Amino acid sequence: MQDHPPAGRESAPPEGSMSARGNGPLKELVASWLPGAEARRAVRRRVYEIMEAGRGEDRASRVFDWVIVTLIFLNVAAFVAETVPELAETYGPFFHAFELFSVGAFTAEYLLRSWASVEVPFLSRLPPWRARLTFAGRGSQIIDLLAVLPFYLSQLTSLDLRVLRALRLLRFLKLSRYSPAMYSLLRVLSNERRTLVGAALLLLSSVLFAATGIYFIEGTVQPDKFGSVPQSAWWAIATLTTVGYGDVTPVTALGRLFGSLVMVAGLCILALPVAIISAGFAQELSRRDFVVTWSLMSRIPMLAGLDASEVGQIMPLLHAHNFPPNVEVLPEGGEGHALYFIAAGKVRLHPTEAAGAVEELGTGDVLGVLALIGNDTHRGRAVTASKCRLLKLHREDFHRLETANPDLARRLRRLAAERAGNVSA
């Protein structure tokens, strides 16, 4: 009869087996090297703060931004210098080593941003794989991918694809992350893309009509220059753009009259894209004071948990304001016509003399909620203690917020009730 081990216990491995020779201690050693889930989450959160959330206020984030921006400019300079034969022959190994270093740095940046994307507040509700996939579809991430993709494609193919090497200039577009002007330009082009496509089709139609017209007018007189519509297209483009190289010109009176009409039409047609982009810039600049980006809202716990549809409803109600230090935001005794969410910085609340000590509020706190909801005056004054970024919600917009998101409005009313016994604003 065989002896069985006691119930609930596993039999010991035979002496000399792999497990007996130290598999257990090896597992413990490996486990001790690997960080726990909480530690990994803390590291991932810190990576997100440095790369995405802490721009302009976190010292590590500022250093990271300057390093990446400097590396982008050095890459553009290296690409231009490498096209000079003398420099390419003398410093070829240096250019190659710098290219390898840059690709490694940009690849690490792309992977780290993707890894930390699950910390983005408005993506945190999604499964990790879906959050990263959604984040990868953003324009800035696509630009980051295109910045390194030509290098890997050139390594996978045996051909010397000069076009792929020229695509290294796409790294210059990475500056759109760090330049508000470039970001605004890309946003305007994206917003107006359908209108710009329509203007481009109108220009293409004009080239076709101009080339066809001059072909019928001048084709028999100058068959070497206007013998076909494709041949005439060069004159049509040069005339519509009013460049007028003069290498191909009509010689008949009707041809010159037609050319004059084409020039005038070109002025009107080419003005359309300029007007479209100018109008888009005007709208973008006027929107900057009224539209709050998700990065600002993500700093406020009360707003960070909202989903995309709720963000779309609330975002137009908030107004972004930047304040330097020592600026009075809420005057003592002033009407509570608005409340402020603190997106960054610190604000000191100076109560009345009988109210007690000065209170300091930081990122994520709310100012003026008691006076606004209670239709009261501020019981103290609020002064910025540092450079601050505040999101302002007017009283009439608060009532719209109650319709758009009753739960958030209830939380603000609950906060006002908690402060009702306080003398702070």
NORSUL-V766671 format. One line per field, one symbol per residue. ss: DSSP state (A for helix, B for strand, O for the rest). A space follows every 50 residues. Layout:
ss: ???
This chain:
ss: OOOOOOOOOOOOOOOOOOAAAAAAAAAAAAAAAOOOAAAAAAAAAAAAAA AAAOOOOOAAAAAAAAAAAAAAAAAAAAAAAAOOAAAAAAAAAAAAAAAA AAAAAAAAAAAAAAAAAAAOAAAOOOOAAAAAAAAAOOAAAAAAAAAAAA AAAAAAOOOOOAAAAAAAAAAAAAAAAOOAAAAAAAAAAAAOAAAAAAAA AAAAAAAAAAAAAAAAAAOOOOAAAAOOAAAAAAAAAAAAOOOOOOOOOO OOAAAAAAAAAAAAAAAAAAAAAAAAAAAAAAAAAAAOOOOOOAAAAOOO AAAAOOOAAAAAAAAOOOBBBBBOOOOBBBOOOOBOOBBBBBBBOOBBBB BOOOOOOOBBBOOOOBBOAAAAAOOOBOOBBBBBOOOBBBBBBBAAAAAA AAAAOAAAAAAAAAAAAAAOOOOOO
